[in-house]
Amino acid sequence: MFNAFILFILVLLISPFQSAFAAQDFNLIKAQAKLSDDTYLEAATLEQRLQAQNQQLVHQSLISASQVSYFLSTANGVQTIAVRGTANLQNAMVDLTVSLQPDPVLDIKLHQGFASAARAIYSNMKPYLNKDQPIHITGHSLGGAIAVILGMYLQKDGYPVDQIITFGQPKVTNVTGAKKFDDLPLIRVVTLHDIVPLVPPISPLQIKDLDIFWHMGKEVILMDNKQYAETSGVKSALRATKFTTSIPNEQNLNAHKMTTYLGLINGLLESPVEVPYKTDISLFGFSFD
């Protein structure tokens, strides 16, 4: 066990430490959060809701095999892809298919369930995409994970992916995959007690093979009292150590809801205060803070 722990720490230490970030635009984040929330609406309501946000619905589809739903909309010359989160048993089975498998197109390993759903959506949406217009992608929970992998496929095929903002997104790839796509314009918005962004958990076999699930992009942690923090790399990974042995409770479940995300974002629209995120973790006298 001790050797496995040391190997894990070594993997963390070879990854880049947190860099300085610019101030967050929470109006932009709110706009994407509302679109992620819209993915849970019935088709009859969706188009009206999008029109109220000055978005024009281009295409909506429910992928039969995985029951994953998404829509494509446009506004001001920007295409937006929004993917629905876990909404039924089939979606939950996608979440639970946690093995890392090689992706022959991207030449990295991906979460098997998320990648399969992303490929199906990509194939379905391709006829409706315009390669000459920038693309924004968003999604909550399972939808956020699929959104990141869609961004990878689109970027590789030369589509202009300008922005990906996810909410409560679980991990999708390993350290190698995260490094290969470290230029993906990804912001991962999380709440302090949402444990979904901390899964899939790290298994002993992954530690042994130095092949652990790893997040990419900038992590924005929403807090109460107009406060937020930002992390990436090692500090983002170390957040998971506080929850991996915990049983999810009602606080964790509420922290994952889009209503909670939207409420916290609304509180940050005026005079948000960035605070340092502290892991309160140290090793051999070295503090990760």
Stockholm file with secondary structure:
# STOCKHOLM 1.0

chainA/1-289         MFNAFILFILVLLISPFQSAFAAQDFNLIKAQAKLSDDTYLEAATLEQRLQAQNQQLVHQSLISASQVSYFLSTANGVQTIAVRGTANLQNAMVDLTVSLQPDPVLDIKLHQGFASAARAIYSNMKPYLNKDQPIHITGHSLGGAIAVILGMYLQKDGYPVDQIITFGQPKVTNVTGAKKFDDLPLIRVVTLHDIVPLVPPISPLQIKDLDIFWHMGKEVILMDNKQYAETSGVKSALRATKFTTSIPNEQNLNAHKMTTYLGLINGLLESPVEVPYKTDISLFGFSFD
#=GR chainA/1-289 SS CHHHHHHHHHHHHTSCCCCCCCCCCHHHHHHHHHHHHHTTSCHHHHHHHHHHTTCEEEEEEEETTTTEEEEEEEETTEEEEEECCCCSHHHHHHHHCCCEEEETTTTEEEEHHHHHHHHHHHHHHGGGCCTTSCEEEEEETHHHHHHHHHHHHHHHTTCCEEEEEEESCCCCEEHHHHHHTTTSCEEEEEETTCCGGGCSCCCHHHHHTTCCEECCSEEEEECSTTEEEEECHHHHHHGGGGTTTSCCCHHHHHHTSHHHHHHHHHTTSSSCEECCCCCCCEETTEECC
#=GC SS_cons         CHHHHHHHHHHHHTSCCCCCCCCCCHHHHHHHHHHHHHTTSCHHHHHHHHHHTTCEEEEEEEETTTTEEEEEEEETTEEEEEECCCCSHHHHHHHHCCCEEEETTTTEEEEHHHHHHHHHHHHHHGGGCCTTSCEEEEEETHHHHHHHHHHHHHHHTTCCEEEEEEESCCCCEEHHHHHHTTTSCEEEEEETTCCGGGCSCCCHHHHHTTCCEECCSEEEEECSTTEEEEECHHHHHHGGGGTTTSCCCHHHHHHTSHHHHHHHHHTTSSSCEECCCCCCCEETTEECC
//
